[in-house]
């Protein structure tokens, strides 16, 4: 959470390193707790939540590939491809898309990259999928508005994540 005492707008970020089924109520309790614990340390801020808020919800997921797997299209869509007529194996890749939701105040950063293990004979490569849903403009903060935003952001996160992975990748989470 970042607070700039010279402004009335605060930016709040909720992050998760795994697939979760947080309820909106649980998340709201965490927001309040986080605000009280990590409010601005300059002494000018109060423990009250700000009047306007920009926030994001970020979910980082690790999708393990089978030990000898080399076909990214078996796990994610769209998948990275080498340039035409240059059929070489990937050492790594990083792909980032930034999307906006027309008619709504949300954006999505979708980042995909590889996690290469130290010993590929023991452990396979994993694909890291980072979904960051964020508000584009600050909004007036009240309990109802925040709850609605978090529910909408979670829905967008799920659409982005499950729209990226294949059925085979989904099996890794069961």
PEDAGI-V156474 format. One record per pair of residues at least 4 apart in sequence whose C-alpha atoms are under 7 Angstrom apart, sorted by the first residue. I is the first residue (numbers start at 1). J is the second residue. Records with the same first field share a line. If there is no record, write none. Layout:
I=J ; J
//
This chain:
1=11 ; 12 ; 13 ; 38
2=10 ; 11 ; 12
3=10 ; 11 ; 40
4=10
5=44 ; 45
8=50 ; 51 ; 52
9=50 ; 52 ; 53 ; 138
10=50 ; 52 ; 53 ; 54
11=53 ; 54 ; 55
12=54 ; 55 ; 56
13=55 ; 56 ; 57
14=56 ; 57 ; 58
15=57 ; 58 ; 59
16=58 ; 59 ; 60
17=59 ; 60 ; 61
18=59 ; 60 ; 61
19=61
22=26 ; 27
23=27
24=28 ; 147 ; 150 ; 151
25=29
26=30
27=31
28=32 ; 147
29=33
30=34
31=35
32=36
33=37
34=38
35=39 ; 49
36=47
39=47
40=45
51=140 ; 141
52=138 ; 139 ; 140 ; 141
53=138 ; 139 ; 140 ; 141
54=135 ; 137 ; 138 ; 139
55=134 ; 135
56=132 ; 133 ; 134 ; 135
57=132 ; 133 ; 134 ; 153
58=131 ; 132 ; 133
59=130 ; 131 ; 132
60=128 ; 129 ; 130 ; 131
61=128 ; 129 ; 130
62=126 ; 127 ; 128 ; 129
63=126 ; 127 ; 128 ; 169 ; 172
64=124 ; 125 ; 126 ; 127 ; 172
65=69 ; 124 ; 125 ; 126
66=124
67=123 ; 124
68=124
72=76 ; 79
73=77 ; 79
74=166 ; 168
75=165 ; 166 ; 168 ; 169
76=164 ; 165 ; 166
77=164 ; 165 ; 166
78=164
82=86 ; 87 ; 88
92=114
93=113 ; 114
94=112 ; 113
95=111 ; 112 ; 113
96=109 ; 110 ; 111 ; 112
97=109 ; 110 ; 111
98=108 ; 109 ; 110
99=107 ; 108 ; 109
100=106 ; 107 ; 108
101=105 ; 106 ; 107
105=135 ; 136 ; 137
106=133 ; 134 ; 135 ; 136
107=133 ; 134 ; 135 ; 136
108=131 ; 132 ; 133 ; 134
109=131 ; 132 ; 133
110=130 ; 131 ; 132
111=129 ; 130 ; 131
112=127 ; 128 ; 129 ; 130
113=127 ; 128 ; 129
114=125 ; 126 ; 127 ; 128
115=125 ; 126 ; 127 ; 128
116=125 ; 126
117=123 ; 124 ; 125
119=123
120=124
131=157 ; 161
133=153 ; 157
141=145 ; 146
142=146
143=147
144=148
145=149
146=150
147=151
148=152
149=153
150=154
151=155
152=156
153=157
154=158
155=159
156=160
157=161
158=162
159=163
160=164
161=165
165=169 ; 170
166=170
167=171
//
